[in-house]
Amino acid sequence: MATQDESANDGKRKRAKAYYVNFRKKKHVDPRGMRPGLNGVLLTCNNVQNRGALAEIYQLLHESADRLYGNDDGDDSKTSKSEVDNDPSKELEKEISALKDNWKNYFQAVETGVKNIYFIECNKGDPYELTKSIFKDLIERKASVRFCQRLIPVTFICHSSLDDIKKCCPQYLKQYFQNDTAKECKFAISYKSRYNGDLNRDQVIATVADIVIDGQIKHQVNLDNPDVVIVIEIVRNVCCMSILDDFHQMRKYNLNEVSHHGRSEGKCAVAKTKSQEVDNTAADTTTSN
C-alpha cells in the first residue's frame, strides 16, 4: 500500500509531466495560426506521430541552414571574464553576441487548424533554398524520413478569398513573371484545398493564370511539360503560394518519394556495377581458356 509521502510524490510527478507537456506545446507551436506576411514551409505528416514529424523537420531545417549559411550558434565570440574586464570593446562584443539569435529561434511551428499539417515559419533564410537543400541532401545521402511527407516552400500568403487573391497576388506573381529579366515560359498551376468550402477551384486557377498572362511577356499554359509550377495550397482561411521550377523533378516535393527514388537509383547502380563485374570476370575466364 502506498504511503502518504509516496502518493504526494506521485502527484508531483504527474503535475510536473503535465506542466512540461503544456510548456512544450506553447514553446513549439504558435497558437496565432497562419496569417498573411509569413514565409516558411508547409509540412504534411503521417497519422502516426506528429511530434516526431516536428522534431524531424526541425533537424532537417537546422542542418540545411548550417549548410547554406554556416553554423550560427553564437559561440565563436565568447571571451573570458578577465578579457572582458580589461577591454570594454570586447565586453560590448560579448553583449551583442549574447543577444544574437541562433538557428533554433529561426524556425517556429505555426498552428494550422488542420490535422497532420504544420506550417514552419522561417524567420531567416529563404524557404525555397532551405527546402531545396533538404531534398538535395536526401538524394545525395540516399537517406529516408520517418514521419514527414510533403515539404512545400511558401513564399506568399494571403487570405483565402477570391477578392484578396485578385488584390494581393498580382504584385507577387509579376515580380517573377513580368520583371525586367523575365523570359517567356510554360507554366502550370497545382491547386489543393483543405477545410475551405468557399473558394471555387476553377475560379482561383483562372484568376491566377490571367494575372500571369496579363503583361508584355506572353507566358503559356502547359500542363504536360511546364518550366515552372505555381503551387496554391488553401489551408482554411489562408492561401499559400510558391513558384517552383523543379516541382515534378522533386516528386511534387514529397520527401518519401524523393528519398525512395534516391535509394532505388542507388540499388540500381549497385546492381549494374555487380553485373558489369560478373561480365568482366566471365570474359576474363573465357579469354584464359
TILORO-824972 format. One record per residue (C-alpha): y, z, x; residue in one letter. Coordinates in steps of 0.2 Angstrom, whole numbers, plus 5000, padded with zeros to 4 digits. Layout:
BEGIN
YZXA ...
***
This chain:
BEGIN
500050005000M 501749955007A 502950095012T 504750105005Q 505350055023D 504249905024E 504749855006S 506549865011A 506249765027N 505349635017D 506849625005G 508049605020K 506949465027R 507049375010K 508849395009R 509149335027A 508049175024K 508949135008A 510649155017Y 510149045031Y 509448905019V 511148905010N 512148905026F 511148755032R 511448665016K 513348705017K 513448655035K 512548485035H 512948415018V 514748385012D 514748434994P 516348324990R 515248174989G 515547994994M 517347934992R 518547784997P 519047795015G 517447855023L 516547755036N 514747785041G 512947735037V 511947735021L 510147815023L 508747805012T 507147905015C 505447935008N 504948064995N 504048175007V 505448275016Q 507248245015N 507748375028R 506548285040G 507548125037A 509148215041L 508548285057A 507848115062E 509448015058I 510548145067Y 509448125083Q 509447935082L 511347935079L 511648055094H 510547955105E 511447795100S 513147875103A 512647935120D 512047755125R 513647675119L 515047795123Y 514247925135G 513748105133N 515248185125D 514648365126D 516248435134G 515348515148D 516048415163D 517648505164S 517048685165K 517848795178T 517548965184S 518749115179K 519449135197S 519948955197E 520748965180V 521749125185D 522349035201N 522848875193D 523748865177P 523448675175S 521548705176K 521748835163E 522648705151L 521248585155E 519948705150K 520848745134E 520948565130I 519048545135S 518648685123A 519448605109L 518648435112K 517348385099D 515648335103N 514448215095W 513648355085K 515348365075N 515548175073Y 514148145061F 514148235044Q 512948205029A 513848175013V 513048214996E 512748054985T 512048124970G 510548014971V 508848074976K 508248014993N 509947934998I 511148015010Y 512747945017F 513148005035I 514947995039E 515447935057C 517048025062N 516947925079K 516147765084G 515847605075D 514447625061P 513847445065Y 513747465083E 512847635081L 511647565069T 511347405079K 510947515095S 509747615085I 508747465079F 508847385097K 508147545105D 506747555092L 506247375096I 506347395114E 505347555115R 504147495101K 504547665093A 504247715075S 505147835062V 504347955051R 505547995037F 506947865037C 506847695028Q 508347595027R 509947625038L 511447515032I 513147525041P 514547555029V 516247495034T 517147495017F 517047605002I 518047584985C 517747654968H 516347564958S 517447474945S 517747284944L 519647314944D 519547424960D 518447294968I 519647154964K 521147254971K 520447334987C 519147204993C 520247054997P 521047145012Q 519447205019Y 518547035017L 519946925023K 520047025039Q 518346945043Y 518346785034F 520146725034Q 520846795051N 521646685065D 519946665074T 518846645059A 517746485058K 516846405043E 515246495040C 513746505027K 513646675018F 512546765006A 512846924996I 511547064994S 511847174979Y 510947334974K 511547464962S 510947644959R 511447764945Y 512847644938N 512747564922G 514547504921D 514547364933L 513847194930N 512947124945R 513346934942D 515246984939Q 515347084956V 514446944966I 515546814958A 517146914962T 516646944980V 516146764983A 517846704975D 518846814987I 517846745002V 518046564997I 519846584992D 520846535008G 521246405021Q 519446425029I 518146355017K 516646455018H 515046405009Q 513746505000V 511946485007N 510646605001L 509246525012D 509946525029N 511646625029P 512646655045D 513246825038V 512746935023V 513947035013I 512947195008V 513547284992I 512747454988E 513347534972I 513047714973V 513547804956R 515447794956N 515747714973V 515547534980C 514947524998C 515147365008M 514747295025S 514747125033I 513147095044L 512646945054D 510947005058D 510347065040F 508746965039H 508346975058Q 508447165056M 507247155041R 508647205029K 509047355040Y 507347435036N 506847545051L 505047555046N 504947365045E 505847335062V 504847475071S 503147405063H 503647225068H 504047285086G 502347365088R 501447215081S 502347105093E 501847225107G 500047225102K 500047035101C 500747015118A 499447135125V 498047045116A 498746875123K 498846945141T 497047015140K 496446845133S 497346755147Q 496446875160E 494746835152V 495046655153D 495646665171N 494046765175T 492946635167A 493746495175A 493546585192D 491746615189T 491446435184T 492346365200T 491246485211S 489646425203N 
***
